[in-house]
Amino acid sequence: MSDKYNKKIELGLEEKIKSHIAERENSYLSEFACKSEKGLRRKQKYIEDIRAKYSRDADRIAHTHAYSRYIDKTQVFFLVDNDHITHRVIHVQLVSKIARTIGRALKLNEDLIEAISLGHDIGHVPYGHLGESVLSELCEKCKLGRFLHNVQGVQFLDKIEDCDLTLQVLDGILCHNGEVHNQSLEPNGAKDWENFDQEIGDIKKGKKDYVPMTMEGCVVRFADTIAYLGRDIQDAIEIGLINSDSEVPERCRENIGTKNDEIINSLIIDLVENSYGQNHISYSKEISESVKEYKEFNYEYIYHNENLLSQKEKIETMYKILYKKFLDDLGCEDKTSKIYQHFINPDWISKDYFENSSPAEQVRDYIAGMTDRYFETVFKEIMFPKRVTTFANNRGM
């Protein structure tokens, strides 16, 4: 970049701004908050600027290619053409908003909360959790271990695009796991880079009792559930998957509500009341039990609904064909393949990643990064014959 655009704030002013940010954190944030000065980078590739560390991490995530692909990734209802239902990009925004509301009330670090929230679902694959289970089976057959979207999120940000994020942000992304129910979470602060890398391996092997290292990470994990619980019911009614919210269990209706805004408000208030001034994030026992029952209702009537899963076999077939196709393309070095054009060649992917990854891992990461529509487009190009109007000079191709 030329000097004309590579401008910097005058050194004295920069130090004043940094000092002001640090002073504000020290005077306002709770003793349980994770302050910017604690942020640990793996490489320290860049000189820190006037932004607090976690604020800079949020910016880095928002400018990645992986973040851009949120725009057309399924939240729950894949293969449904309805502009009013939740896609992944909306869910991520809702998680960030809800988590920051909780964090502000508890005097936690909102920059850290935002960064974790923005990155927490970056590892999701085409067709949501169904796609994840299919890709996981393919990965295990290739001796790569289980595929998990939280682990893949770290893969995209730490290895593939090499954003040099702080340990605290990557740990929050790894440990967000909103599908697991907890009444209370107390952060496990005794982590370093070695522990973190080991935990990724343990999680792929089946470890389930992992928790974030920061209060902020714990908040995002709760906010993930709050963001999807009522919204998924609202969307299911919108597309006719369930008839109305009257089907919700009575205890859930009474304790939490049935409308999305009621659910969000009830759960945020309960969390704040039971977590304020504490070294953990917690629901009350009664609300926790109601949340657990709500999740069970959603799994039975929404996520495992036969209508939603009616295209399962076709999706499984598509995944298997694409995985084999791209693995074969790498094996014979077919440079015309989409995996070379859109994944191997682009300069935004780290060279270290290619030096330290196998062909099977590269295919996994390429497919995992696809949006739903791109996945379908690539499959059609591979499987459907192309029509032409003439073969003369390749015109009409």
C-alpha positions in Angstrom: 0.0 0.0 0.0 1.3 3.4 -0.9 2.2 6.0 1.8 -0.7 8.1 0.5 -3.2 5.7 2.0 -1.1 4.0 4.7 -1.7 6.8 7.2 -1.2 6.5 10.9 -2.3 8.5 13.9 0.4 10.7 15.4 2.3 8.7 18.1 1.4 10.9 21.0 -2.3 10.9 20.2 -2.3 7.2 19.7 -0.9 6.6 23.2 -3.5 9.0 24.7 -6.3 7.0 23.0 -4.9 3.7 24.1 -4.6 5.0 27.7 -8.1 6.3 27.6 -9.5 2.9 26.5 -7.5 1.1 29.1 -8.6 3.5 31.8 -12.3 3.2 30.8 -12.0 -0.6 31.0 -10.3 -0.5 34.4 -12.8 1.9 35.9 -16.0 0.4 34.5 -15.7 -3.3 33.8 -16.5 -6.0 36.4 -13.7 -7.8 38.2 -14.9 -10.9 36.3 -14.6 -9.3 32.8 -11.7 -10.2 30.5 -9.9 -6.9 29.7 -8.2 -6.2 26.5 -4.7 -6.3 28.1 -5.2 -10.0 28.7 -5.7 -10.7 25.0 -3.2 -13.3 23.7 -2.3 -13.6 20.1 -0.6 -16.7 18.6 1.7 -14.8 16.2 1.4 -11.1 16.8 1.5 -10.5 13.0 0.5 -6.9 13.3 1.3 -3.9 15.4 -1.6 -3.1 17.7 -3.4 0.2 16.9 -5.8 2.5 18.6 -8.5 -0.3 18.7 -8.8 -2.5 21.8 -7.6 -6.0 20.9 -11.0 -7.6 20.9 -12.5 -4.7 18.9 -9.8 -5.3 16.3 -10.6 -9.0 16.3 -14.3 -8.2 15.6 -13.2 -6.1 12.6 -10.9 -8.8 11.3 -13.7 -11.4 11.4 -16.2 -9.1 9.7 -13.8 -8.6 6.8 -13.1 -12.2 6.2 -14.4 -14.1 3.2 -15.9 -16.7 5.6 -18.0 -14.0 7.2 -19.3 -12.8 3.8 -20.7 -16.3 3.2 -23.1 -16.0 6.2 -25.4 -14.2 3.8 -26.7 -17.5 2.1 -26.2 -20.1 4.8 -29.1 -22.0 6.3 -30.1 -21.5 9.9 -32.7 -24.3 10.3 -35.0 -24.3 7.3 -33.0 -25.2 4.2 -34.6 -25.4 0.8 -37.3 -23.1 1.8 -37.9 -20.0 -0.3 -39.2 -17.4 2.2 -37.5 -14.1 2.8 -38.9 -13.8 6.3 -37.3 -16.8 7.9 -34.0 -16.6 9.7 -30.8 -17.2 7.8 -27.4 -17.6 9.4 -26.5 -13.9 9.0 -29.6 -12.8 10.9 -29.0 -15.3 13.7 -25.4 -14.1 14.2 -26.6 -10.5 14.5 -29.3 -11.5 17.0 -26.7 -13.4 19.1 -24.4 -10.4 19.1 -27.2 -8.0 20.1 -28.6 -10.3 22.9 -25.1 -11.1 24.2 -24.1 -7.5 24.4 -27.3 -6.6 26.2 -26.5 -9.2 28.9 -22.8 -8.3 28.9 -23.5 -4.6 29.4 -25.8 -5.3 32.3 -23.1 -7.5 33.9 -20.3 -5.0 33.1 -18.4 -7.4 30.9 -16.3 -6.7 27.8 -18.7 -6.0 25.0 -15.8 -5.9 22.4 -15.0 -9.5 23.3 -18.6 -10.5 23.2 -19.1 -9.0 19.8 -16.1 -10.7 18.3 -17.1 -14.1 19.6 -20.7 -13.6 18.5 -19.7 -12.6 14.9 -17.5 -15.6 14.5 -19.4 -18.2 16.4 -21.2 -19.9 13.5 -18.6 -19.3 10.7 -17.9 -23.0 10.5 -21.5 -24.0 9.6 -21.9 -25.9 6.3 -24.6 -26.0 3.6 -28.0 -27.2 4.8 -27.3 -26.6 8.5 -27.0 -29.4 11.0 -28.1 -32.0 8.5 -25.2 -31.1 6.2 -22.9 -31.1 9.2 -23.8 -34.7 10.1 -23.3 -35.8 6.5 -19.9 -34.1 6.2 -18.9 -35.6 9.5 -19.5 -39.1 8.2 -17.4 -38.4 5.2 -14.6 -36.9 7.3 -14.5 -39.9 9.6 -14.2 -42.3 6.6 -11.2 -40.2 5.5 -9.6 -40.6 9.0 -10.0 -36.8 9.7 -12.1 -37.3 12.8 -15.6 -35.9 13.4 -16.7 -32.7 11.7 -18.0 -30.0 14.1 -19.0 -26.5 13.1 -17.4 -24.9 16.2 -14.1 -26.6 15.4 -14.4 -25.6 11.8 -15.0 -22.0 12.7 -11.6 -21.9 14.4 -10.1 -23.7 11.3 -11.4 -20.9 9.0 -10.3 -18.0 11.2 -7.0 -19.4 12.6 -5.6 -21.5 9.9 -7.2 -20.9 6.5 -7.5 -17.1 6.6 -4.9 -16.7 9.4 -6.5 -13.7 11.1 -4.2 -14.0 14.2 -7.2 -13.5 16.5 -6.7 -13.6 20.3 -7.0 -16.9 22.2 -10.0 -15.5 24.1 -12.0 -14.9 20.9 -11.1 -18.3 19.3 -11.9 -20.1 22.6 -15.3 -18.5 22.7 -16.0 -19.6 19.2 -14.8 -23.1 19.9 -16.9 -23.4 23.1 -20.1 -21.7 22.1 -22.0 -25.0 21.5 -25.5 -23.7 22.1 -27.1 -27.1 21.5 -25.8 -28.3 24.9 -28.0 -27.3 27.8 -26.5 -25.9 31.0 -28.1 -24.2 33.9 -24.8 -22.5 34.9 -21.4 -22.0 33.3 -18.3 -20.9 35.2 -15.4 -20.0 32.9 -12.3 -22.2 32.8 -9.6 -19.5 32.8 -6.6 -21.9 33.0 -6.0 -22.1 29.2 -3.1 -21.2 27.0 -2.4 -21.9 23.3 -1.2 -25.4 24.1 -4.3 -26.3 26.1 -6.5 -24.8 23.4 -5.0 -26.8 20.6 -5.2 -30.0 22.7 -8.9 -29.2 23.5 -9.7 -29.0 19.8 -8.4 -32.6 19.4 -10.3 -33.8 22.4 -13.5 -32.3 21.2 -13.2 -34.0 17.8 -12.7 -37.2 19.7 -16.0 -36.7 21.6 -15.2 -34.5 24.6 -18.4 -32.8 25.8 -17.6 -31.1 29.1 -15.8 -28.0 27.7 -16.5 -24.5 28.7 -15.3 -21.1 27.6 -12.3 -19.5 29.3 -14.1 -16.1 29.8 -17.4 -14.9 31.2 -17.9 -13.2 27.8 -17.7 -16.6 26.1 -20.2 -18.0 28.6 -22.6 -15.2 27.8 -22.4 -15.9 24.0 -23.1 -19.5 24.6 -26.3 -18.7 26.5 -27.2 -16.0 24.0 -27.0 -18.5 21.1 -29.9 -20.5 22.6 -31.9 -17.3 23.4 -31.5 -16.1 19.9 -32.8 -19.3 18.2 -35.3 -20.7 20.7 -38.3 -18.4 20.0 -37.2 -17.4 16.5 -37.2 -21.0 15.3 -40.8 -21.4 16.6 -41.8 -18.2 14.8 -40.2 -19.4 11.6 -41.8 -22.9 11.9 -45.2 -21.2 12.1 -44.4 -18.9 9.2 -43.7 -21.8 6.8 -46.5 -24.1 8.2 -44.2 -26.7 9.9 -46.2 -26.3 13.1 -49.7 -24.9 13.4 -49.3 -22.4 16.2 -47.4 -21.6 19.4 -50.3 -23.2 21.4 -48.5 -26.5 20.9 -45.7 -25.3 23.2 -45.6 -27.1 26.6 -47.6 -25.4 29.3 -44.7 -24.8 31.7 -42.7 -23.2 29.0 -45.6 -21.0 28.1 -46.1 -19.9 31.7 -42.4 -19.4 32.7 -40.9 -18.0 29.5 -43.6 -17.2 27.0 -44.3 -18.2 23.4 -43.6 -15.1 21.3 -40.0 -14.4 20.3 -39.9 -11.1 22.1 -41.3 -12.6 25.3 -38.8 -15.4 25.3 -35.8 -13.1 24.7 -36.9 -10.8 27.5 -37.7 -13.5 30.0 -34.4 -15.3 29.5 -32.2 -12.1 29.5 -33.8 -10.9 32.7 -33.4 -14.3 34.4 -29.8 -14.5 33.4 -28.9 -11.0 34.6 -30.7 -11.5 37.9 -28.9 -14.8 38.6 -25.5 -13.7 37.3 -25.0 -10.2 38.5 -21.9 -9.9 40.7 -21.1 -13.6 40.3 -18.2 -15.4 38.7 -20.5 -17.5 36.6 -23.5 -17.1 34.2 -26.6 -18.8 35.3 -30.3 -19.3 34.9 -32.6 -19.9 37.9 -33.5 -23.6 38.4 -37.1 -23.2 37.2 -36.2 -21.2 34.1 -33.4 -23.6 33.3 -35.7 -26.6 33.4 -38.2 -24.7 31.2 -35.5 -23.9 28.6 -34.5 -27.6 28.5 -38.1 -28.6 27.9 -38.4 -25.9 25.2 -35.3 -27.3 23.4 -36.8 -30.8 23.6 -40.0 -29.5 22.1 -38.1 -27.8 19.2 -36.1 -30.9 18.4 -39.2 -33.1 18.3 -41.5 -30.8 16.4 -39.1 -28.7 14.3 -35.5 -30.0 13.9 -36.5 -33.7 13.5 -39.7 -33.0 11.6 -40.2 -35.4 8.7 -41.2 -32.6 6.4 -38.0 -30.7 7.1 -35.9 -33.8 6.5 -37.8 -35.0 3.4 -34.8 -34.2 1.1 -32.2 -35.9 3.4 -31.2 -38.7 1.0 -30.7 -36.3 -1.9 -28.5 -34.0 0.2 -26.5 -37.0 1.4 -25.9 -38.1 -2.2 -24.9 -34.6 -3.2 -22.3 -34.4 -0.4 -20.8 -37.7 -1.3 -20.5 -36.9 -5.0 -18.9 -33.5 -4.4 -16.5 -34.9 -1.8 -15.3 -37.7 -4.1 -15.2 -35.4 -7.2 -13.0 -32.8 -5.5 -10.7 -35.4 -3.9 -10.2 -37.0 -7.4 -9.6 -33.5 -8.9 -6.8 -32.8 -6.4 -5.4 -36.3 -7.0 -5.0 -35.8 -10.7 -4.3 -32.0 -10.4 -7.2 -31.0 -12.6 -6.6 -27.2 -12.6 -10.0 -26.6 -14.3 -11.8 -27.9 -11.2 -13.8 -25.4 -9.0 -11.7 -26.4 -6.0 -8.6 -24.9 -7.8 -10.4 -21.9 -9.1 -12.2 -20.9 -5.9 -10.1 -22.4 -3.1 -6.6 -23.5 -4.0 -5.6 -20.4 -6.1 -7.1 -17.4 -4.3 -4.4 -15.3 -2.5 -6.5 -14.7 0.6 -5.9 -18.2 1.9 -2.8 -18.8 4.0 0.1 -20.5 2.3 0.9 -22.2 5.6 -2.5 -23.8 5.5 -1.7 -25.6 2.2 1.7 -26.7 3.4 0.1 -28.3 6.5 -3.1 -29.8 5.2 -3.9 -33.0 3.3 -6.1 -33.2 0.2 -8.9 -34.7 2.2 -8.7 -31.7 4.7 -8.7 -29.2 1.8 -11.9 -30.8 0.3 -13.5 -30.7 3.7 -12.7 -27.1 4.2 -13.8 -26.1 0.6 -17.2 -27.8 1.0 -17.7 -26.5 4.5 -17.2 -23.0 3.3 -19.9 -23.2 0.6 -23.2 -21.4 0.9 -26.3 -23.4 0.2 -26.8 -21.9 -3.2 -23.2 -22.2 -4.3 -23.3 -25.9 -3.2 -26.3 -26.5 -5.5 -24.8 -24.5 -8.4 -21.5 -26.5 -8.3 -23.4 -29.8 -8.1 -25.5 -28.9 -11.1 -22.4 -27.9 -13.1 -20.7 -31.3 -12.3 -23.8 -33.5 -12.8 -25.9 -31.9 -15.5 -24.8 -32.0 -19.2 -24.3 -28.6 -20.8 -26.3 -27.6 -23.9 -24.7 -25.8 -26.8 -26.0 -24.0 -29.9 -22.8 -24.6 -32.0 -19.4 -26.1 -31.7 -17.8 -23.7 -34.2 -15.0 -21.8 -32.4 -16.6 -22.8 -29.1 -19.4 -20.2 -29.7 -22.6 -20.7 -27.8 -21.0 -22.7 -25.0 
